[in-house]
Amino acid sequence: MLAVDGAHYWGANCDDLNDPGQNEEILSAMANPYAVTQSAQSVLSTNKVLKNTFLLLSATLGFSALTATLSMALQMPSWVYLVSVIGAMVLGIFVLPKAAQSAKGIGVIFLITGMLGFGLGSILSMYLALPNGGQIIATAFAGTALIFLGLSGYALTAKTDFSFMGGFLFAGMMVVVVAIVANIFISMPALSLAISGAIILLMSGFILFDVSRIKSGAETNYIMATYGIYLSIFNIFISLLQILGIMGDD
């Protein structure tokens, strides 16, 4: 049997009755029960999107790990990574947004993440050839996991709505793209290191942004939500590999 402190219970309820704001909420709920029902349905819908997003995210990450392992076993050359990224970008921009409105989107996102994983396998093979390659990969994996779990957990529990970051993230993305193009011609290791660090910060912001949008109900398509979060995780992992690889060479 549950023991309840009657004095504290009655005192708390008396305080609620003496609170004009609380009385207004109670009267509003009594006057418009339909609004309360709608609010409850909205919460259920948001929770469903969150659940489906993280389930699909787990599945796509696992599938990427399988295709990466296959790529490593086949000893695919490094240019496969570039081809895979370009192919995944084309599918993500032109095919997925429309396909995500139906069950076809699940197949498309598995195709995209499978391609990215297959391309990643060729990069991992290069790092494994290094003397400390295994340690670099393990450190990058652990760092990516900590960043994602920490930021997604914070976005879910914090009262702050991070949707306001959209404009800043877009501007940051433009700056990073310009820096990447410039570094193709300059080829400065220091600039490469700075770009990788900027990408990690940028993708961390996107994790907060995407998870917050799901939490607030602004994002209702769990396939597109999964795609956005997956790309952030993928880019963080690649950037950490590059930073650790450059530091390891020194």
C-alpha positions in Angstrom: 0.0 0.0 0.0 1.3 3.5 -0.9 1.6 5.8 2.1 0.7 9.4 1.3 1.5 12.4 3.4 -2.0 13.9 3.7 -0.9 17.3 5.0 1.5 17.9 2.1 -1.0 16.6 -0.4 -3.9 18.8 0.9 -1.5 21.8 1.3 -0.3 21.5 -2.3 -3.8 21.3 -3.6 -5.0 24.3 -1.5 -2.1 26.3 -2.9 -3.2 25.4 -6.4 -6.8 26.5 -5.7 -5.5 29.8 -4.3 -3.3 30.4 -7.5 -5.3 32.5 -10.0 -3.2 31.2 -12.9 -3.9 27.6 -11.9 -7.6 28.3 -11.6 -7.7 29.9 -15.1 -6.0 26.7 -16.5 -8.5 24.5 -14.7 -11.5 26.6 -15.9 -10.1 26.7 -19.4 -9.7 22.9 -19.5 -13.3 22.5 -18.2 -14.6 24.9 -20.8 -12.7 23.4 -23.7 -12.0 19.7 -23.2 -11.4 19.4 -26.9 -8.3 21.5 -26.7 -7.0 19.3 -23.9 -7.6 16.2 -26.0 -5.8 17.8 -28.9 -2.8 18.7 -26.7 -2.7 15.0 -25.5 -2.8 13.8 -29.1 0.0 16.2 -30.0 2.2 14.9 -27.2 1.5 11.3 -28.3 2.3 12.1 -31.9 5.6 13.8 -31.0 6.6 10.8 -28.8 5.8 8.5 -31.7 8.0 10.5 -34.1 10.8 10.5 -31.5 10.6 6.8 -31.0 10.4 6.0 -34.7 13.3 8.4 -35.4 15.7 6.8 -32.9 14.7 3.3 -33.9 15.3 4.0 -37.6 18.5 5.8 -36.7 19.8 2.8 -34.9 18.9 0.5 -37.8 20.6 2.7 -40.4 23.7 3.1 -38.3 23.9 -0.7 -37.9 23.3 -1.2 -41.6 26.1 1.3 -42.4 28.4 -0.7 -40.1 27.6 -3.8 -42.1 28.3 -2.2 -45.5 31.5 -0.6 -44.1 32.7 -4.0 -43.0 31.9 -5.4 -46.5 33.8 -2.6 -48.1 36.8 -3.2 -45.9 36.7 -6.9 -46.6 36.7 -6.2 -50.4 39.5 -3.7 -49.9 37.8 -1.0 -51.9 39.9 1.9 -53.1 39.6 5.4 -51.5 37.9 6.9 -54.5 34.8 4.8 -53.6 34.2 7.2 -50.7 33.8 10.2 -53.0 31.5 8.3 -55.4 29.4 7.1 -52.5 29.1 10.5 -50.9 28.1 12.1 -54.3 25.5 9.3 -55.0 24.1 9.6 -51.4 23.8 13.4 -51.8 21.9 13.1 -55.1 19.5 10.7 -53.5 19.1 12.7 -50.4 18.3 15.9 -52.3 16.2 14.8 -55.2 14.7 11.4 -54.2 14.3 11.1 -50.4 12.1 14.2 -49.7 9.4 12.9 -51.9 9.9 9.2 -51.1 9.8 10.0 -47.3 6.1 10.8 -47.6 5.4 7.0 -48.0 6.9 3.7 -47.0 9.3 3.9 -50.0 11.3 6.4 -48.0 12.5 3.7 -45.6 14.1 1.8 -48.5 15.7 5.0 -49.9 17.2 6.0 -46.6 18.7 2.5 -46.1 20.1 2.8 -49.6 21.6 6.2 -48.8 23.1 5.1 -45.4 24.3 1.9 -47.0 26.2 3.8 -49.7 27.7 6.1 -47.1 28.8 3.2 -45.0 30.3 1.4 -48.0 32.3 4.5 -48.9 33.3 4.9 -45.2 34.8 1.4 -45.3 37.4 2.5 -47.8 38.5 5.3 -45.5 38.6 3.1 -42.5 40.9 0.7 -44.4 43.3 3.6 -45.0 43.4 4.4 -41.3 43.8 0.8 -40.3 47.0 0.7 -42.4 48.5 3.3 -40.1 50.5 2.2 -37.0 47.9 3.6 -34.6 45.0 3.3 -37.0 42.9 1.1 -34.8 43.2 3.5 -31.9 42.3 6.5 -34.0 39.1 4.8 -35.2 38.1 3.7 -31.7 38.7 7.1 -30.3 36.7 8.8 -33.1 33.9 6.3 -32.6 33.8 6.9 -28.8 34.0 10.7 -29.3 31.1 10.6 -31.8 29.0 8.5 -29.5 29.6 10.8 -26.6 28.8 13.9 -28.6 25.6 12.5 -30.0 24.3 11.0 -26.8 25.2 14.1 -24.7 23.7 16.6 -27.1 20.5 14.6 -28.0 19.9 14.0 -24.3 20.4 17.7 -23.5 18.0 18.7 -26.3 15.3 16.4 -25.0 15.6 17.5 -21.4 16.3 21.2 -21.7 13.5 23.7 -21.8 15.3 25.7 -24.5 13.9 25.4 -28.0 17.0 25.2 -30.3 14.9 25.8 -33.5 16.2 29.4 -33.5 19.7 28.1 -34.5 18.5 27.4 -38.1 19.8 30.7 -39.6 23.1 30.5 -37.8 23.7 26.9 -38.8 22.9 27.7 -42.5 25.4 30.6 -42.4 28.0 28.4 -40.8 27.5 25.8 -43.4 28.1 28.3 -46.2 31.3 29.5 -44.5 32.6 25.9 -44.2 31.8 25.1 -47.9 33.8 28.2 -49.0 36.7 27.1 -46.7 36.6 23.6 -48.1 36.7 24.8 -51.7 39.6 27.2 -50.9 41.5 24.5 -49.2 41.4 22.4 -52.4 43.7 25.0 -54.0 45.7 26.0 -50.8 46.1 22.5 -49.3 47.1 23.7 -45.8 47.1 21.1 -43.0 46.3 23.8 -40.4 43.2 24.9 -42.5 42.1 21.3 -42.8 42.3 20.9 -39.1 40.3 24.1 -38.6 37.7 23.0 -41.1 37.3 19.6 -39.4 36.8 21.4 -36.0 34.3 23.8 -37.5 32.3 20.9 -39.0 32.2 19.1 -35.6 30.8 22.3 -34.0 28.4 22.8 -36.9 27.1 19.2 -36.8 26.7 19.4 -33.0 24.5 22.4 -33.5 22.5 20.5 -36.1 21.9 17.7 -33.6 20.5 20.1 -31.1 18.4 21.8 -33.9 17.0 18.5 -35.3 16.2 16.9 -32.0 14.6 20.1 -30.7 12.4 20.3 -33.8 11.2 16.8 -33.2 10.5 17.5 -29.5 8.6 20.6 -30.3 6.5 18.9 -33.0 7.9 21.0 -35.8 9.4 17.9 -37.5 6.7 15.2 -38.1 8.4 13.0 -40.6 10.7 10.6 -38.8 12.4 9.5 -42.0 13.6 13.0 -42.8 14.5 13.5 -39.1 16.6 10.3 -39.2 18.4 11.5 -42.3 19.3 14.8 -40.8 20.6 13.3 -37.6 22.5 10.5 -39.4 24.3 13.0 -41.6 25.4 14.9 -38.5 26.7 11.8 -36.8 28.5 10.7 -40.0 30.2 14.1 -40.5 31.3 14.3 -36.9 32.9 10.8 -37.1 34.7 11.7 -40.4 35.9 15.0 -39.0 37.2 13.4 -35.8 39.1 10.8 -37.9 40.7 13.6 -39.8 41.7 15.6 -36.7 43.1 12.5 -34.9 44.9 11.4 -38.1 46.6 14.8 -38.5 47.5 14.9 -34.8 48.8 11.3 -35.0 51.1 12.2 -37.9 52.6 14.9 -35.8 
